[in-house]
Amino acid sequence: MTLEERLDFIEYRQELLFENSDYARLLFEYKVTREQTRAIADVFEDYRNKIEAGEKVFHGSYEQRIYEVVPQCDHDYHFAEFLAQENHKQGSWEEVFVALYGDMPKFKFYVENRG
């Protein structure tokens, strides 16, 4: 990592701390970089487009894409779920979480009570 990259990483982490949302804390905890955050958004946008086009989407392929973007998190298979659920809670890419995880028993209560 170059000095400029390191400085950007530190500045981004500071921005996440000031944002102080659950999503920002998740990114901070997993040491996600600014570039990785942008790439994560691209994955979510891609899945939104697939859903709108009527394509069937699967959580396994979504998780694989996320871990390609954020390889430091591939040891924690919950990370991709956490990202999708936190975006849903914030009102961002809600349809992605519902399409990928809405039918899973462990998220049934959450989905039914979030509306």
Residue, then its C-alpha position, 0 to 999 in steps of 0.5 A: m500500500t502506497l502512502e497515498e493509499r494509506l492516507d486515503f484509507i485512514e481518511y475514509r475510516q475517519e469519515l465512517l466514524f463520523e457517519n456513525s451509522d450501522y452500515a458505516r460501522l460494518l464497513f469500518e469493522y471489516k476494514v473496507t476501503r473507499e474503493q471497495t465500498r464503491a465496488i460493493a455499490d456497483v454489485f448492489e446496483d447490478y443485482r437491482n438491475k437483474i431483479e428489475a429485468g426479471e432475472k432470477v438471483f441467488h445469494g451464493s453468486y451475490e456472496q461470491r461477488i462480494y468476497e471478490v470485492v472484499p477478499q479480507c472478509d471471505h472468512d466471515y460468510h455473514f459479511a455479505e448478508f450483513l451488507a444486504q440487510e444493512n442496506h435494506k434497513q437504510g432503504s437502499w437496494e431493499e429489493v436486493f435483500v428481499a430477493l436474495y434472503g427474503d425466503m430464508p427462515k432466519f430472515k423470515f421474522y425480520v422481513e415480515n416485520r420490516g414491511 
